[in-house]
């Protein structure tokens, strides 16, 4: 019986597989799993590093309702306009992270 233990998990608990899910309810409530860290946020944009890359969330009157870094959970409320993954491999048109954010 072999277990995969990873730094940062509670003692005796194996790290679950790295999953990333998004649940959007009525364009007002957003729950995200698989969040590694919150890079930046304000009332119009959140930038999150997830298990599947950087995720930009844009909207109006956005605020963080819940943050659990150990479990990788983030809940955001407000008017959601768009969700965009900032992938580095977009057919040679890669501008880098900041080039995409400040176009």
Rosetta silent file (secondary structure, phi, psi, omega in degrees, C-alpha in Angstrom):
SEQUENCE: XXXXXXXXXXXXXXXXXXXXXXXXXXXXXXXXXXXXXXXXXXXXXXXXXXXXXXXXXXXXXXXXXXXXXXXXXXXXXXXXXXXXXXXXXXXXXXXXXXXXXXX
SCORE:     score description
SCORE:     0.000 S_00000001
   1 L     0.000  111.527 -177.215    0.000    0.000    0.000 S_00000001
   2 L  -112.069  135.804  179.468    1.735    3.132   -1.244 S_00000001
   3 L  -117.713  145.671  173.724    0.580    6.694   -0.507 S_00000001
   4 L  -100.659  104.137  176.967    1.572    9.936   -2.183 S_00000001
   5 L  -100.790  143.389 -176.559    2.099   12.498    0.552 S_00000001
   6 L  -132.697  147.563  177.867    2.957   16.034   -0.365 S_00000001
   7 L   -56.201  135.831  177.485    4.244   19.007    1.575 S_00000001
   8 L    98.137   -7.767  177.030    1.405   21.182    2.775 S_00000001
   9 L   -92.781  152.075  177.759   -1.166   18.427    3.263 S_00000001
  10 L   -59.378  148.551 -176.718   -2.472   17.590    6.732 S_00000001
  11 L   -54.466  127.346  176.771   -0.521   14.842    8.485 S_00000001
  12 L    84.341    3.015  179.626   -1.569   11.404    7.274 S_00000001
  13 L  -112.648  128.181  177.307   -3.637   12.671    4.344 S_00000001
  14 L   -78.292  146.514  176.817   -2.609   12.034    0.775 S_00000001
  15 L   -68.964  131.296  176.961   -2.936   14.893   -1.700 S_00000001
  16 L   -70.927  163.124  177.535   -5.945   14.388   -3.960 S_00000001
  17 L   -59.435  149.186 -175.564   -5.478   14.430   -7.694 S_00000001
  18 L   -76.936  106.064 -178.881   -5.041   17.922   -9.023 S_00000001
  19 L  -114.827  155.956  177.935   -8.463   18.975  -10.214 S_00000001
  20 L  -142.946  117.458  179.786   -9.769   22.288  -11.421 S_00000001
  21 L  -132.301  151.151  176.727  -13.480   23.046  -11.695 S_00000001
  22 E  -127.081  131.330  175.325  -15.532   26.192  -12.155 S_00000001
  23 E  -124.014  120.057  179.959  -19.163   26.595  -11.092 S_00000001
  24 E  -115.348  124.897  179.852  -20.989   29.759  -12.150 S_00000001
  25 E  -115.064  110.948  173.829  -24.478   30.464  -10.798 S_00000001
  26 L    60.939   26.680 -177.082  -26.523   33.156  -12.520 S_00000001
  27 L    57.235   18.960 -178.106  -23.421   35.196  -13.495 S_00000001
  28 L  -121.524  -30.926 -177.296  -23.314   36.295   -9.837 S_00000001
  29 E  -125.831  126.719 -176.006  -21.625   33.528   -7.833 S_00000001
  30 E  -126.212  123.573  175.190  -18.441   31.792   -8.946 S_00000001
  31 E  -114.798  130.248 -176.638  -16.815   28.837   -7.163 S_00000001
  32 E  -128.281  131.422  173.874  -13.387   27.696   -8.344 S_00000001
  33 L  -111.347  164.199  179.011  -11.380   24.659   -7.212 S_00000001
  34 L    77.336   27.496  179.665   -7.771   23.834   -8.005 S_00000001
  35 E   -87.430  124.591  177.334   -6.518   27.350   -7.246 S_00000001
  36 E   -82.413  -45.273  176.986   -2.802   27.487   -6.455 S_00000001
  37 E  -163.306  158.291  175.551   -2.707   31.167   -5.541 S_00000001
  38 E   -95.182  113.465 -178.167   -4.437   34.499   -6.039 S_00000001
  39 E   -74.764  -48.547  179.258   -2.047   36.693   -8.033 S_00000001
  40 E  -161.060  159.164  176.510   -4.052   39.932   -7.877 S_00000001
  41 E  -162.162  150.783  169.568   -7.591   41.183   -7.501 S_00000001
  42 L  -149.914 -167.780 -174.951   -9.739   44.277   -7.371 S_00000001
  43 L   -77.465   -2.379  178.374  -13.442   44.998   -7.862 S_00000001
  44 L  -119.362  -17.579 -178.496  -13.160   44.567  -11.660 S_00000001
  45 E  -155.206  139.665  172.828  -10.640   41.730  -12.183 S_00000001
  46 E  -118.293  140.255  173.719   -9.186   38.694  -10.447 S_00000001
  47 E  -122.611  116.107 -176.489   -6.067   36.874  -11.634 S_00000001
  48 E  -118.752  142.158  169.609   -5.716   33.339  -10.273 S_00000001
  49 E   -95.529  119.478 -178.522   -3.091   30.685  -10.823 S_00000001
  50 E  -113.169  176.594  177.078   -4.931   27.371  -11.176 S_00000001
  51 L   -63.577  -19.315 -177.037   -3.925   23.771  -11.816 S_00000001
  52 L  -115.654   21.595  177.251   -4.678   24.398  -15.507 S_00000001
  53 E   115.051 -178.896 -179.949   -2.995   27.777  -15.967 S_00000001
  54 E   -77.391  138.633 -178.442   -3.673   31.410  -15.183 S_00000001
  55 E  -124.707  124.929  176.616   -7.340   32.429  -15.111 S_00000001
  56 E  -103.879  128.814  177.767   -8.563   35.996  -15.486 S_00000001
  57 E  -118.040  121.887 -179.472  -12.061   36.812  -14.209 S_00000001
  58 E  -117.861  146.844 -179.463  -13.507   40.171  -15.188 S_00000001
  59 E  -179.189 -154.896 -177.282  -16.674   41.828  -14.020 S_00000001
  60 E  -132.538  138.737 -179.455  -18.207   44.540  -11.892 S_00000001
  61 E    53.981   41.687  179.721  -18.355   44.859   -8.092 S_00000001
  62 E   -77.300  138.590  173.372  -16.340   41.646   -7.685 S_00000001
  63 E  -148.936  149.036 -178.811  -15.399   40.566   -4.195 S_00000001
  64 E   -81.531  121.453 -179.575  -13.933   37.427   -2.684 S_00000001
  65 E   -90.490  -34.110 -177.386  -16.495   35.631   -0.581 S_00000001
  66 E  -149.679  140.884  175.510  -14.325   32.677    0.435 S_00000001
  67 E  -141.446  121.571  175.334  -10.641   31.755    0.183 S_00000001
  68 E  -131.671   95.933 -174.726   -9.159   28.461    1.329 S_00000001
  69 L   -66.106  -38.206 -178.363   -5.578   28.190    0.100 S_00000001
  70 L   -61.289  -38.698 -179.315   -4.982   24.747    1.641 S_00000001
  71 L   -95.834   -7.257  179.038   -7.885   23.242   -0.324 S_00000001
  72 L    73.419   32.922 -177.691   -7.473   25.486   -3.376 S_00000001
  73 E  -108.520  135.086  174.562  -10.981   26.946   -3.151 S_00000001
  74 E  -136.385  134.939  174.319  -12.011   30.484   -4.102 S_00000001
  75 E  -120.619  130.523 -177.831  -15.534   31.932   -4.173 S_00000001
  76 E  -125.755  139.040  175.819  -16.209   35.231   -5.931 S_00000001
  77 E  -123.630  152.957 -178.994  -19.421   37.257   -6.061 S_00000001
  78 E   139.245 -173.408  178.178  -20.425   40.144   -8.298 S_00000001
  79 E   -85.951  111.631 -177.111  -21.455   40.637  -11.931 S_00000001
  80 E   -88.120  124.317  176.888  -19.266   38.251  -13.989 S_00000001
  81 E   -96.938  -48.227  179.362  -18.472   39.419  -17.539 S_00000001
  82 E  -155.863  157.795  175.986  -15.860   36.909  -18.677 S_00000001
  83 E  -125.220  123.772 -176.150  -13.506   34.104  -17.709 S_00000001
  84 E  -134.791  129.783  172.315  -10.312   33.787  -19.755 S_00000001
  85 E   -87.016  132.769 -179.493   -7.406   31.367  -19.498 S_00000001
  86 E   -98.620   82.763 -178.754   -4.101   33.055  -20.286 S_00000001
  87 L   -83.136  142.513  178.289   -2.290   30.279  -22.126 S_00000001
  88 L   -80.005  -21.326 -175.189    1.291   30.768  -23.271 S_00000001
  89 L  -107.101   78.367  178.994    0.850   28.474  -26.314 S_00000001
  90 L  -115.371   62.427  174.125   -1.638   30.221  -28.582 S_00000001
  91 L    61.501   39.305  175.801   -0.265   29.440  -32.014 S_00000001
  92 L    82.233   -2.256 -179.755    2.859   31.622  -31.892 S_00000001
  93 L   -97.092   23.289 -177.190    0.983   34.777  -30.902 S_00000001
  94 L   -66.779  122.502  179.488    2.175   34.557  -27.323 S_00000001
  95 L  -104.781   -3.378 -174.541    2.683   38.039  -25.867 S_00000001
  96 L    89.413  163.930 -175.515    3.414   36.915  -22.352 S_00000001
  97 H   -59.685  -49.319 -176.480    1.219   37.279  -19.303 S_00000001
  98 H   -72.370  -30.239  175.959    1.429   41.039  -18.914 S_00000001
  99 H   -63.153  -34.865  179.182    1.027   41.675  -22.648 S_00000001
 100 H   -76.823  -34.557 -178.480   -2.321   39.871  -22.546 S_00000001
 101 H   -72.539  -33.664 -173.516   -3.495   41.621  -19.415 S_00000001
 102 L  -115.130   49.705  178.838   -2.706   45.133  -20.627 S_00000001
 103 L   -84.068    0.000    0.000   -3.785   45.095  -24.268 S_00000001
